[in-house]
Amino acid sequence: MTHPPFTPTRTPPASTPAISAVQKRTLTVLLASQVLSGVGLAAGVTVAGLLAKEMLHSTSLSGLPIALLTAGSAAAAVIIGRISQRLGRRPGLAAGYLTGALGGAGVVIAAALGSHALLFVSLFLYGAGTTSNLQARYAGADLAAPHQRARATSTVIVATTAGGIAGPLLATPAGHLATALHLPELTGLFLLSTVAFTLAALTLLVWLRPDPLVLARTLPAASNEGAPADSPSRSGPGLLVDVLVLVLSQLIMVAVMTMTPIHMHAHGFGTAASGLVIALHTGSMYLPSPLAGRFVDRWGATAMSVVTAGTLLAAGVVAALAPSHSFTLIALALALLGLGWSFGLVTGTAIVTNSTALATRAKVQGLVDVAIAGAGAVGGLASGMVVAFAGYPILAILCGVLAFVAAPAAIVAARRGSARA
């Protein structure tokens, strides 16, 4: 009796109910981890500059913590990208969160001991947690259809809103906790971040199964049908422009955001006020991302690149013209800043994902995030120097003008792409 040759069972394509169910579970787990890691991000955003100013006794170096944090984020982006490429999203993202937790604990110890060296090393390690939070957006798109990737990405991004808003608002009670533990008040949020990053890592390690990137590689080649009209072809100058949009968005956002709490404190505002502004800023970074995702999927990257540039320009102008005593206008500027960053992140991420093959996707995404983190490091370090020598309004207007560069670049790249088509 003869038997038919063995035919391996093919994994159902991404459009089947089975894969759709896995995608929903993946997004649910990622949402939970993003809420936790959003709380973890609060310390670096809200009090890192203030802590450095207090320990180093220098305003010009107050941007150094964000520079170190983002430099660490750049290094982690390469490592997490390579781990994810080889082993999957779950171990890569979890490793980043655990490293960030270690860095947060190190900052607390450094402040308690007054050790500048340990502070610098710990902030570098802390950056790995921010990288995992950022790269989680890629995991949300691994199993999504091409025409739904921007929305899947934005779904993951928006989950950071809850933690990102709650974190800065917890600055005062966290400070009281630190004081009760006989630690410097500004270390309270870093204590909170250590716990939050650890819980985010455990959430992924336990529940992110099956791994979305590993599963995606077993599926038949995905069709590009339904992708945004200008996305698949943006593999040359167009892709470079999308990376430029990501890089400029990060540089501008970090530069203005880093110095805003210091600017407010110098003009009589307390930690609670600056924490509220950063909370509003963080909310505007993440909360509108589903809207940005729909816009990218519907209108394409070129139009959204122009919208991104215009929004960031508006943020710079408002921040530059806002009176130093005007809480409302400063808050408005930071909200526009977050909105522009959200548009830029979703736009660039969707196109980078659509333009790379699964075989190299995680590695390329990691390299893109290196550029983003490097831009943040430059923005964080330069911001303190600009404010020290020229003032906060000059920093804001310079960032607004820099944002405007992205608009003509996107239009020129799109026209060149159309001419070659």
Sequence and secondary structure as in RCSB ss.txt:
>XXXX:A:sequence
MTHPPFTPTRTPPASTPAISAVQKRTLTVLLASQVLSGVGLAAGVTVAGLLAKEMLHSTSLSGLPIALLTAGSAA
AAVIIGRISQRLGRRPGLAAGYLTGALGGAGVVIAAALGSHALLFVSLFLYGAGTTSNLQARYAGADLAAPHQRA
RATSTVIVATTAGGIAGPLLATPAGHLATALHLPELTGLFLLSTVAFTLAALTLLVWLRPDPLVLARTLPAASNE
GAPADSPSRSGPGLLVDVLVLVLSQLIMVAVMTMTPIHMHAHGFGTAASGLVIALHTGSMYLPSPLAGRFVDRWG
ATAMSVVTAGTLLAAGVVAALAPSHSFTLIALALALLGLGWSFGLVTGTAIVTNSTALATRAKVQGLVDVAIAGA
GAVGGLASGMVVAFAGYPILAILCGVLAFVAAPAAIVAARRGSARA
>XXXX:A:secstr
             TTSHHHHHHHHHHHHHHHHHHHHHHHHHHHHHHTHHHHHHHHH  STTTTHHHHHHHHHHHH
HHHHHHHHHHHH HHHHHHHHHHHHHHHHHHHHHHHHHT HHHHHHHHHHHHHHHHHHHHHHHHHHTTS GGGHH
HHHHHHHHTHHHHHHHHHHTHHHHHHHHHHTTS GGGHHHHHHHHHHHHHHHHHHHH  S HHHHHHHS     T
TS TTSTTTTSHHHHHHHHHHHHHHHHHHHHHHHHHHHHHHTT  HHHHHHHHHHHHHHHHTTHHHHHHHHHHH 
HHHHHHHHHHHHHHHHHHHHHS TT HHHHHHHHHHHHHHHHHHHHHHHHHHHHTS TTTHHHHHHHHHHHHHHH
HHHHHHHHHHHHHHT HHHHHHHHHHHHHTHHHHHHHHHHHHHHH 
